[in-house]
Every structure is written in C-alpha cells, then in structure tokens.
Amino acid sequence: MNEIPTIPDWQISQWFNTSTPLTQAGMRGRVVLLHAFQMLCPSCVSHSVPQAERVHREFAESGVSVIGLHTVFEHHAAMTPVGLEAFLHEYHITHPVGVDQMTPGEPVPVTMRKYKLRGTPSLMLLDRAGHLRMHEFGRVDDLHLGVAIGRLLMEEKPMPDELQRQSVRDGRTTNCDEQGCEVS
C-alpha cells in the first residue's frame, strides 16, 4: 500500500487574520487548503486568492481551514508585510495568511523551498490527518477543487492520537487502533 506523503510544517515570520500562530499539528482533524500566492501575481489576485476566500467562507463550519502563504520570490522590496496588510484589507481577505520566512541571502523563502513549489499560485490540500492529497501549480478550477474538498470531508474523521491509544469511559478502558476499538 502506498503511503500518503506529509509535508513539513510551514515557516512563518508573521501572521495576519489570526490572533495566534497556526501549525499543521493544530489543524489535525480538519481538511486544510493551503494556497501559496504573491500579491503582485496576476493569477493570484484574479483567481486563487478570491477562490481561497470563497472556500474559507463556504466551508469553515464544515471542517475546512484555509491558510494563505504569502511566499515572495521576486520583487521583495515591493511585497512587504506592510503592503500585504493593505492588500488583505483592500481585498476583504479574512482567512489566516502567513508570510513565508526568508533566509538572509536566499531569494526563495523557506517554506517554498521545503515544499518544492514551482511558483505562484500553488494550492495544496491536506486531509484530516495532515497528509498531502492534492498539489497543484497554477489556476485550479472551482468545480475540481470543490469535488476534492468534498471527497476529503466525506472521509472518516481520524480519532485524536490520545484516543487511538487508549481511552477510559464509564470506568471501562477502550483500546483503539486502525482495526477498531476494543472495550476491556
């Protein structure tokens, strides 16, 4: 059986639209749409950022988290966090957006390198267990994305790690694994 890949945690220097930093571990149990963009990328501005915001507004209560990754690999002086903050305000973007961390002397940000992104826009879908299930470069059709999200939402929710090992209810111990749960 093929193992579904996981991706390393993102490296963010600053967050917008969230009061606390977000981690992949903190997203377990939810489907995650991670979209990488630049605010001066025409396809990002016209398609992928509005698409991500629509997904956020439509699916947030269904168990989908949308995370924007502002990953700047060109025009660094023009695409600062101050400019990004104005962009997010002007375009009414409400989903969380993180600024991909830069390494001094490197033109390509850390997360973009780790994820081997070809450019922007890029879209990744993670299932509830944090496994990478879709990775697309360029424009993604709304219907194609909606079907992919729907399929992931239909999959059975994994049990939290602590419940997979053992839980105690009504004085009985329940041991759970991928095969099922046994009451002892």
GROMACS elastic network, one bead per residue, 0.5 to 0.9 nm:
[ bonds ]
;  ai    aj funct       b0    kb
    4   131     6  0.59866   500
    4   132     6  0.67749   500
    4   133     6  0.73950   500
    5   130     6  0.88837   500
    5   131     6  0.56044   500
    5   132     6  0.56037   500
    5   133     6  0.79151   500
    6   126     6  0.82544   500
    6   129     6  0.89712   500
    6   130     6  0.63302   500
    6   132     6  0.53369   500
    6   133     6  0.88247   500
    7    10     6  0.85536   500
    7   114     6  0.83486   500
    7   115     6  0.70277   500
    7   126     6  0.88870   500
    7   130     6  0.79022   500
    7   131     6  0.71415   500
    7   132     6  0.65634   500
    8    24     6  0.85336   500
    8   111     6  0.83843   500
    8   114     6  0.71836   500
    8   115     6  0.76058   500
    9    23     6  0.68559   500
    9    24     6  0.60199   500
    9    25     6  0.83585   500
    9   111     6  0.80228   500
   10    23     6  0.74371   500
   10    24     6  0.77147   500
   10    69     6  0.86820   500
   10    98     6  0.89523   500
   10   100     6  0.76491   500
   10   101     6  0.87161   500
   10   110     6  0.81295   500
   10   111     6  0.54253   500
   10   112     6  0.87740   500
   10   114     6  0.83991   500
   10   115     6  0.87844   500
   11    98     6  0.85980   500
   11    99     6  0.83388   500
   11   100     6  0.60238   500
   11   101     6  0.55725   500
   11   102     6  0.88682   500
   11   109     6  0.88362   500
   11   110     6  0.64738   500
   11   111     6  0.56498   500
   12    15     6  0.71364   500
   12    21     6  0.83863   500
   12    69     6  0.83445   500
   12    98     6  0.56006   500
   12    99     6  0.53693   500
   12   101     6  0.50066   500
   12   102     6  0.87948   500
   12   110     6  0.86767   500
   12   111     6  0.80268   500
   13    98     6  0.71942   500
   13    99     6  0.56264   500
   13   100     6  0.62310   500
   13   102     6  0.78840   500
   14    21     6  0.82684   500
   14    81     6  0.78343   500
   14    97     6  0.84923   500
   14    98     6  0.57226   500
   14    99     6  0.53286   500
   14   100     6  0.79294   500
   14   101     6  0.81121   500
   15    18     6  0.66045   500
   15    19     6  0.81352   500
   15    20     6  0.79100   500
   15    21     6  0.65215   500
   15    22     6  0.83847   500
   15    96     6  0.70586   500
   15    97     6  0.57939   500
   15    99     6  0.64266   500
   16    19     6  0.79302   500
   16    85     6  0.73661   500
   16    88     6  0.85449   500
   16    94     6  0.87757   500
   16    95     6  0.83482   500
   16    96     6  0.57121   500
   16    97     6  0.51676   500
   16    98     6  0.62725   500
   16    99     6  0.83692   500
   17    88     6  0.89322   500
   17    93     6  0.83172   500
   17    94     6  0.60390   500
   17    95     6  0.61071   500
   17    97     6  0.65349   500
   17    98     6  0.89182   500
   18    21     6  0.70920   500
   18    22     6  0.80931   500
   18    94     6  0.89993   500
   18    95     6  0.79772   500
   18    96     6  0.55648   500
   18    97     6  0.79930   500
   21    98     6  0.85886   500
   22    25     6  0.85284   500
   22    26     6  0.66320   500
   22    27     6  0.77856   500
   22    67     6  0.88158   500
   22    96     6  0.85244   500
   22    98     6  0.87126   500
   23    26     6  0.51242   500
   23    27     6  0.65845   500
   24    27     6  0.50561   500
   24    28     6  0.67668   500
   24    32     6  0.87159   500
   24   130     6  0.69544   500
   25    28     6  0.55026   500
   25   130     6  0.77330   500
   26    29     6  0.86069   500
   27    30     6  0.57077   500
   27    31     6  0.77940   500
   27    32     6  0.72088   500
   27    65     6  0.75451   500
   27   128     6  0.77864   500
   27   129     6  0.86735   500
   27   130     6  0.76765   500
   28    31     6  0.79065   500
   28    32     6  0.87567   500
   28   127     6  0.83913   500
   28   128     6  0.55107   500
   28   129     6  0.55868   500
   28   130     6  0.61405   500
   28   158     6  0.88800   500
   28   160     6  0.81594   500
   29    63     6  0.78235   500
   29   127     6  0.80768   500
   29   129     6  0.62454   500
   29   130     6  0.81590   500
   29   157     6  0.65988   500
   29   158     6  0.67714   500
   29   159     6  0.80606   500
   29   160     6  0.75975   500
   30    62     6  0.87689   500
   30    63     6  0.50544   500
   30    64     6  0.55493   500
   30    65     6  0.65669   500
   30   126     6  0.84670   500
   30   127     6  0.70134   500
   30   129     6  0.78166   500
   30   130     6  0.83478   500
   30   153     6  0.84534   500
   30   157     6  0.84918   500
   31    63     6  0.61876   500
   31    65     6  0.61997   500
   31    66     6  0.85769   500
   31   125     6  0.71836   500
   31   126     6  0.57440   500
   31   129     6  0.82460   500
   31   130     6  0.78680   500
   31   149     6  0.76031   500
   31   152     6  0.68417   500
   31   153     6  0.69600   500
   32    63     6  0.85723   500
   32    64     6  0.56734   500
   32    66     6  0.58369   500
   32    67     6  0.72837   500
   32   124     6  0.80048   500
   32   125     6  0.56504   500
   32   127     6  0.66203   500
   32   128     6  0.75240   500
   32   130     6  0.78714   500
   33    52     6  0.77861   500
   33    55     6  0.85177   500
   33    56     6  0.88356   500
   33    64     6  0.72519   500
   33    65     6  0.62233   500
   33    67     6  0.62081   500
   33    68     6  0.83561   500
   33   123     6  0.70845   500
   33   124     6  0.58439   500
   33   126     6  0.65402   500
   33   149     6  0.85372   500
   34    52     6  0.85604   500
   34    65     6  0.83661   500
   34    66     6  0.59952   500
   34    68     6  0.58834   500
   34    69     6  0.69801   500
   34   122     6  0.83020   500
   34   123     6  0.58237   500
   34   124     6  0.51182   500
   34   125     6  0.63052   500
   34   126     6  0.79209   500
   35    48     6  0.75804   500
   35    49     6  0.78335   500
   35    52     6  0.71504   500
   35    66     6  0.77305   500
   35    67     6  0.64258   500
   35    68     6  0.50651   500
   35    69     6  0.59162   500
   35    70     6  0.84720   500
   35   120     6  0.87426   500
   35   121     6  0.70456   500
   35   122     6  0.57316   500
   35   124     6  0.63220   500
   35   125     6  0.86553   500
   36    44     6  0.86336   500
   36    48     6  0.87683   500
   36    49     6  0.89182   500
   36    67     6  0.86509   500
   36    68     6  0.60253   500
   36    70     6  0.58942   500
   36    71     6  0.61788   500
   36   112     6  0.82987   500
   36   117     6  0.85737   500
   36   119     6  0.82469   500
   36   120     6  0.60783   500
   36   121     6  0.56025   500
   36   122     6  0.50456   500
   36   123     6  0.62820   500
   36   124     6  0.84308   500
   37    40     6  0.86760   500
   37    41     6  0.71700   500
   37    43     6  0.89679   500
   37    44     6  0.57836   500
   37    45     6  0.84123   500
   37    48     6  0.77081   500
   37    49     6  0.73738   500
   37    68     6  0.73082   500
   37    69     6  0.61979   500
   37    70     6  0.51901   500
   37    71     6  0.60060   500
   37    72     6  0.78547   500
   37   119     6  0.82373   500
   37   120     6  0.50952   500
   37   122     6  0.68761   500
   37   123     6  0.89027   500
   38    41     6  0.52888   500
   38    42     6  0.87249   500
   38    44     6  0.66400   500
   38    45     6  0.81178   500
   38    69     6  0.83867   500
   38    70     6  0.55350   500
   38    71     6  0.60342   500
   38    72     6  0.59114   500
   38    73     6  0.84687   500
   38    74     6  0.89812   500
   38    79     6  0.78160   500
   38    84     6  0.89814   500
   38   120     6  0.66322   500
   38   121     6  0.75447   500
   39    42     6  0.80275   500
   39    44     6  0.69621   500
   39    45     6  0.64524   500
   39    49     6  0.88996   500
   39    70     6  0.76078   500
   39    72     6  0.86466   500
   39    79     6  0.70620   500
   39    83     6  0.86720   500
   39    84     6  0.69898   500
   39    87     6  0.71471   500
   40    43     6  0.89611   500
   40    44     6  0.77791   500
   40    45     6  0.73011   500
   40    75     6  0.85362   500
   40    78     6  0.86671   500
   40    79     6  0.76062   500
   41    44     6  0.51860   500
   41    45     6  0.62644   500
   41    46     6  0.86815   500
   41   120     6  0.70803   500
   41   121     6  0.77312   500
   42    45     6  0.52461   500
   42    46     6  0.60772   500
   42    47     6  0.82720   500
   43    46     6  0.51786   500
   43    47     6  0.55201   500
   43    48     6  0.66449   500
   43    49     6  0.86399   500
   43   120     6  0.80628   500
   43   121     6  0.68771   500
   43   138     6  0.77849   500
   43   139     6  0.71181   500
   44    47     6  0.54695   500
   44    49     6  0.55190   500
   44    50     6  0.81428   500
   44   120     6  0.69602   500
   44   121     6  0.55111   500
   44   122     6  0.89710   500
   44   138     6  0.87021   500
   44   139     6  0.82916   500
   45    48     6  0.66453   500
   45    49     6  0.57964   500
   45    50     6  0.71839   500
   45    91     6  0.89656   500
   46    49     6  0.72398   500
   46    50     6  0.69742   500
   46    51     6  0.88932   500
   47    50     6  0.56553   500
   47    51     6  0.59239   500
   47    52     6  0.86425   500
   47   121     6  0.89154   500
   47   139     6  0.70687   500
   47   140     6  0.86083   500
   48    52     6  0.60530   500
   48    53     6  0.85943   500
   48   121     6  0.64868   500
   48   122     6  0.83670   500
   48   123     6  0.83813   500
   48   138     6  0.84873   500
   48   139     6  0.67045   500
   48   140     6  0.76619   500
   49    52     6  0.51571   500
   49    53     6  0.62732   500
   49    54     6  0.86993   500
   49    68     6  0.81294   500
   49    93     6  0.80941   500
   49   121     6  0.85919   500
   50    53     6  0.50710   500
   50    54     6  0.61955   500
   50    55     6  0.86940   500
   50    91     6  0.83280   500
   50    93     6  0.79938   500
   51    54     6  0.51037   500
   51    55     6  0.62958   500
   51    56     6  0.86370   500
   51   140     6  0.89982   500
   51   142     6  0.73416   500
   52    55     6  0.50774   500
   52    56     6  0.61445   500
   52    57     6  0.86991   500
   52    66     6  0.67156   500
   52    67     6  0.83311   500
   52    68     6  0.79460   500
   52    95     6  0.82044   500
   53    57     6  0.62052   500
   53    58     6  0.85293   500
   53    66     6  0.77741   500
   53    92     6  0.86866   500
   53    93     6  0.62826   500
   53    94     6  0.70690   500
   53    95     6  0.64866   500
   54    57     6  0.51839   500
   54    58     6  0.59859   500
   54    59     6  0.83470   500
   55    58     6  0.51134   500
   55    59     6  0.56464   500
   55    60     6  0.75875   500
   55    64     6  0.81452   500
   55    65     6  0.87266   500
   55    66     6  0.72859   500
   55   146     6  0.83710   500
   56    59     6  0.56048   500
   56    60     6  0.53386   500
   56    61     6  0.89201   500
   56    64     6  0.72888   500
   56    65     6  0.67163   500
   56    66     6  0.55597   500
   56    67     6  0.88066   500
   56    94     6  0.81879   500
   56    95     6  0.63639   500
   57    60     6  0.60331   500
   57    61     6  0.84801   500
   57    94     6  0.85885   500
   57    95     6  0.83708   500
   58    61     6  0.77247   500
   58    62     6  0.82193   500
   59    62     6  0.50052   500
   59    63     6  0.66745   500
   59    64     6  0.55027   500
   59    65     6  0.78494   500
   59    66     6  0.89798   500
   60    63     6  0.57455   500
   60    64     6  0.50134   500
   60    65     6  0.59877   500
   60    66     6  0.78764   500
   61    64     6  0.71515   500
   61    65     6  0.89919   500
   62   153     6  0.78395   500
   63   128     6  0.88474   500
   63   153     6  0.73944   500
   64   149     6  0.81666   500
   64   153     6  0.80790   500
   65    95     6  0.83452   500
   65    96     6  0.88948   500
   66    95     6  0.62044   500
   66    96     6  0.70233   500
   66    97     6  0.87030   500
   67    95     6  0.65164   500
   67    96     6  0.53380   500
   67    97     6  0.57404   500
   67    98     6  0.75282   500
   68    95     6  0.72380   500
   68    96     6  0.61144   500
   68    98     6  0.61057   500
   68    99     6  0.84516   500
   69    96     6  0.87860   500
   69    97     6  0.57223   500
   69    98     6  0.51051   500
   69    99     6  0.60011   500
   69   100     6  0.62017   500
   69   111     6  0.87402   500
   70    84     6  0.82616   500
   70    97     6  0.68887   500
   70    98     6  0.60912   500
   70   100     6  0.57958   500
   71    98     6  0.86391   500
   71    99     6  0.64503   500
   71   100     6  0.50236   500
   71   101     6  0.80893   500
   71   102     6  0.89617   500
   71   108     6  0.80179   500
   71   109     6  0.63372   500
   71   110     6  0.87735   500
   71   111     6  0.78328   500
   71   112     6  0.65826   500
   71   119     6  0.88142   500
   71   120     6  0.80663   500
   72    75     6  0.74681   500
   72    76     6  0.64078   500
   72    79     6  0.71096   500
   72    80     6  0.88864   500
   72    99     6  0.83622   500
   72   100     6  0.73843   500
   72   102     6  0.86706   500
   72   107     6  0.82609   500
   72   108     6  0.70394   500
   72   109     6  0.67212   500
   72   112     6  0.88058   500
   73    76     6  0.69305   500
   73   107     6  0.56516   500
   73   109     6  0.66399   500
   73   112     6  0.86693   500
   73   119     6  0.82803   500
   74    77     6  0.86401   500
   74    78     6  0.89446   500
   74    79     6  0.85445   500
   74   107     6  0.72936   500
   74   108     6  0.81066   500
   75    78     6  0.55390   500
   75    79     6  0.64722   500
   76    79     6  0.53582   500
   76    80     6  0.68868   500
   76   107     6  0.83920   500
   77    80     6  0.64209   500
   78    83     6  0.74781   500
   79    82     6  0.80682   500
   79    83     6  0.59215   500
   79    84     6  0.66364   500
   80    83     6  0.51544   500
   80    84     6  0.61676   500
   80    85     6  0.86535   500
   81    85     6  0.60576   500
   81    86     6  0.86827   500
   81    99     6  0.72792   500
   82    85     6  0.52106   500
   82    86     6  0.65894   500
   82    87     6  0.87785   500
   83    86     6  0.52228   500
   83    87     6  0.61922   500
   83    88     6  0.87270   500
   84    88     6  0.61000   500
   84    89     6  0.85292   500
   84    99     6  0.88068   500
   85    88     6  0.52530   500
   85    89     6  0.62967   500
   85    90     6  0.86959   500
   86    89     6  0.51008   500
   86    90     6  0.60560   500
   86    91     6  0.85592   500
   87    90     6  0.51624   500
   87    91     6  0.60747   500
   87    92     6  0.83622   500
   87    93     6  0.83474   500
   88    91     6  0.53471   500
   88    92     6  0.58994   500
   88    94     6  0.76199   500
   88    97     6  0.87999   500
   89    92     6  0.51245   500
   89    93     6  0.64398   500
   89    94     6  0.84129   500
   90    93     6  0.79184   500
   93    96     6  0.83877   500
   93    97     6  0.88463   500
   94    97     6  0.85951   500
   98   101     6  0.88112   500
   99   102     6  0.88440   500
  100   109     6  0.58523   500
  100   110     6  0.66034   500
  100   111     6  0.61106   500
  100   112     6  0.75125   500
  101   109     6  0.56094   500
  101   110     6  0.56129   500
  101   111     6  0.70779   500
  102   105     6  0.86332   500
  102   106     6  0.70832   500
  102   107     6  0.77350   500
  102   108     6  0.71634   500
  102   110     6  0.59083   500
  102   111     6  0.87765   500
  103   106     6  0.54525   500
  103   107     6  0.79411   500
  103   108     6  0.80829   500
  103   109     6  0.66026   500
  103   110     6  0.67525   500
  104   107     6  0.82021   500
  106   109     6  0.70877   500
  106   110     6  0.87075   500
  108   111     6  0.86805   500
  108   112     6  0.67199   500
  108   113     6  0.65902   500
  109   112     6  0.54797   500
  109   113     6  0.63630   500
  109   114     6  0.88207   500
  110   113     6  0.52889   500
  110   114     6  0.62062   500
  110   115     6  0.86745   500
  111   115     6  0.59678   500
  111   116     6  0.82438   500
  111   117     6  0.85688   500
  112   115     6  0.52995   500
  112   116     6  0.59224   500
  112   117     6  0.53304   500
  112   118     6  0.82739   500
  112   119     6  0.82673   500
  113   117     6  0.66049   500
  114   117     6  0.79637   500
  116   119     6  0.89613   500
  117   120     6  0.78720   500
  117   122     6  0.69982   500
  117   137     6  0.77078   500
  118   121     6  0.89193   500
  118   122     6  0.77840   500
  118   137     6  0.68465   500
  119   122     6  0.66091   500
  119   137     6  0.70532   500
  119   138     6  0.80461   500
  120   123     6  0.86565   500
  120   137     6  0.69338   500
  120   138     6  0.66128   500
  121   136     6  0.85165   500
  121   137     6  0.61321   500
  121   138     6  0.51644   500
  121   139     6  0.68568   500
  122   135     6  0.73326   500
  122   136     6  0.56469   500
  122   138     6  0.58504   500
  122   139     6  0.79237   500
  122   140     6  0.88208   500
  123   134     6  0.76644   500
  123   135     6  0.57141   500
  123   136     6  0.52003   500
  123   137     6  0.64735   500
  123   138     6  0.79561   500
  123   139     6  0.86865   500
  123   140     6  0.79043   500
  124   132     6  0.69734   500
  124   133     6  0.74529   500
  124   134     6  0.53390   500
  124   136     6  0.64839   500
  124   137     6  0.89345   500
  125   130     6  0.89351   500
  125   131     6  0.83050   500
  125   132     6  0.60156   500
  125   133     6  0.55851   500
  125   135     6  0.66755   500
  125   148     6  0.83308   500
  125   149     6  0.78326   500
  125   152     6  0.89279   500
  126   129     6  0.75913   500
  126   130     6  0.51978   500
  126   131     6  0.51511   500
  126   133     6  0.55445   500
  126   134     6  0.71844   500
  126   152     6  0.85384   500
  127   130     6  0.52576   500
  127   131     6  0.53923   500
  127   132     6  0.66614   500
  127   133     6  0.64649   500
  127   149     6  0.89480   500
  127   152     6  0.60913   500
  127   153     6  0.82433   500
  127   155     6  0.87188   500
  128   131     6  0.74560   500
  128   152     6  0.77625   500
  128   153     6  0.83124   500
  128   155     6  0.86111   500
  128   156     6  0.88571   500
  128   157     6  0.67180   500
  128   158     6  0.69589   500
  129   157     6  0.83913   500
  129   158     6  0.67352   500
  130   133     6  0.89250   500
  132   135     6  0.73690   500
  133   148     6  0.88319   500
  133   152     6  0.86543   500
  134   148     6  0.80864   500
  136   139     6  0.80053   500
  136   140     6  0.71815   500
  137   140     6  0.79663   500
  140   143     6  0.86308   500
  140   144     6  0.70694   500
  140   145     6  0.66794   500
  141   144     6  0.52519   500
  141   145     6  0.62182   500
  141   146     6  0.86065   500
  142   145     6  0.51488   500
  142   146     6  0.60195   500
  142   147     6  0.86195   500
  143   146     6  0.50059   500
  143   147     6  0.61644   500
  143   148     6  0.86017   500
  144   147     6  0.53226   500
  144   148     6  0.63244   500
  144   149     6  0.87681   500
  145   148     6  0.50807   500
  145   149     6  0.61537   500
  145   150     6  0.84993   500
  146   149     6  0.51466   500
  146   150     6  0.60140   500
  146   151     6  0.85805   500
  147   150     6  0.50071   500
  147   151     6  0.61484   500
  147   152     6  0.86952   500
  148   151     6  0.52169   500
  148   152     6  0.64031   500
  148   153     6  0.87356   500
  149   152     6  0.51883   500
  149   153     6  0.61826   500
  149   154     6  0.86646   500
  150   153     6  0.50638   500
  150   154     6  0.61955   500
  150   155     6  0.88785   500
  151   154     6  0.51220   500
  151   155     6  0.65966   500
  152   155     6  0.53444   500
  152   156     6  0.86015   500
  153   156     6  0.78245   500
  153   157     6  0.83109   500
  154   157     6  0.85309   500
  155   158     6  0.88154   500
  158   161     6  0.85652   500
  158   164     6  0.86447   500
  159   162     6  0.80426   500
  159   163     6  0.60253   500
  159   164     6  0.58820   500
  159   176     6  0.88199   500
  160   163     6  0.53664   500
  160   164     6  0.63080   500
  161   164     6  0.50808   500
  161   165     6  0.65998   500
  161   166     6  0.89929   500
  162   165     6  0.55315   500
  162   166     6  0.65104   500
  162   167     6  0.73943   500
  163   166     6  0.53086   500
  163   167     6  0.54670   500
  163   174     6  0.85254   500
  163   175     6  0.80236   500
  163   176     6  0.68274   500
  163   177     6  0.87977   500
  164   167     6  0.78955   500
  164   175     6  0.70840   500
  164   177     6  0.53371   500
  164   178     6  0.79919   500
  164   181     6  0.84187   500
  165   174     6  0.85080   500
  165   175     6  0.59708   500
  165   176     6  0.56809   500
  165   177     6  0.67368   500
  166   173     6  0.68885   500
  166   174     6  0.55875   500
  166   176     6  0.61076   500
  166   177     6  0.88493   500
  167   172     6  0.83072   500
  167   173     6  0.57824   500
  167   174     6  0.51665   500
  167   175     6  0.66226   500
  167   176     6  0.80517   500
  168   171     6  0.61751   500
  168   172     6  0.54880   500
  168   174     6  0.60374   500
  168   175     6  0.88398   500
  169   172     6  0.53570   500
  169   173     6  0.65227   500
  169   174     6  0.75470   500
  170   173     6  0.84273   500
  172   183     6  0.67278   500
  172   184     6  0.62245   500
  173   182     6  0.83234   500
  173   183     6  0.58706   500
  173   184     6  0.54174   500
  174   181     6  0.63424   500
  174   182     6  0.54814   500
  174   184     6  0.61839   500
  175   180     6  0.83838   500
  175   181     6  0.55492   500
  175   182     6  0.52560   500
  175   183     6  0.65286   500
  175   184     6  0.77751   500
  176   179     6  0.76333   500
  176   180     6  0.56636   500
  176   182     6  0.63095   500
  176   183     6  0.87383   500
  177   180     6  0.55274   500
  177   181     6  0.64414   500
  177   182     6  0.88854   500
  178   181     6  0.83210   500
